[in-house]
Amino acid sequence: MTSPNVLDRFHTAIQGWFGRTHVAPTPVQAASWPKIAEGAHVLITAPTGSGKTLTAFLWCINRFCTGAW
């Protein structure tokens, strides 16, 4: 089960950017981000334009932003 707000695990700067740039996470993002944040291996398959690239890289960007990497 996903969090009511899957963006809660992201740095506040990333949350703010996402909120200004996108209406809401796509279903693939909402399903994938909690698993990625937990360190699980994830294979993301979804139609073109569903946000797969951002799904894959935003957590990495978050890790840089928070100093975790």
C-alpha positions in Angstrom: 0.0 0.0 0.0 1.3 3.4 -0.9 1.5 6.4 1.4 -1.4 8.9 1.0 1.2 11.3 -0.4 4.1 9.4 -2.1 6.1 12.7 -2.2 6.4 12.7 1.6 9.7 10.8 1.4 11.3 13.4 -0.9 13.3 16.5 0.2 11.0 19.5 0.6 12.7 21.3 -2.3 11.9 18.3 -4.6 8.3 18.2 -3.3 7.9 21.9 -4.0 9.4 21.6 -7.5 7.2 18.6 -8.3 4.1 20.4 -7.0 4.8 23.4 -9.2 5.6 21.3 -12.3 3.1 18.5 -12.2 -0.5 18.1 -11.2 0.1 14.8 -9.3 2.2 11.7 -9.5 1.3 9.3 -12.2 0.1 5.8 -11.2 3.5 4.3 -12.1 5.2 6.9 -10.0 2.9 6.4 -7.0 3.4 2.6 -7.2 7.2 2.7 -7.7 8.6 5.5 -5.5 7.8 3.7 -2.2 9.5 0.5 -3.4 12.5 2.5 -4.7 12.8 4.4 -1.5 12.9 1.1 0.4 15.8 -0.1 -1.8 13.8 -2.7 -3.7 14.6 -3.6 -7.2 11.9 -2.3 -9.6 11.2 -3.0 -13.2 9.0 -0.3 -14.5 6.9 -0.9 -17.6 4.3 1.6 -18.7 3.1 3.5 -21.8 5.2 6.3 -23.3 4.5 9.6 -21.5 3.6 7.9 -18.2 6.6 9.4 -16.3 8.9 6.4 -16.2 12.1 8.4 -16.7 11.2 10.8 -13.9 10.2 7.8 -11.8 13.6 6.2 -12.2 15.7 9.3 -11.6 13.9 11.5 -9.1 14.8 9.3 -6.2 18.5 9.5 -7.3 18.2 13.3 -7.5 16.6 13.2 -4.0 19.6 11.2 -2.6 22.0 13.8 -4.0 19.9 16.7 -2.7 19.8 15.2 0.8 23.5 14.3 0.9 22.7 10.6 1.1 25.0 10.1 -1.9 
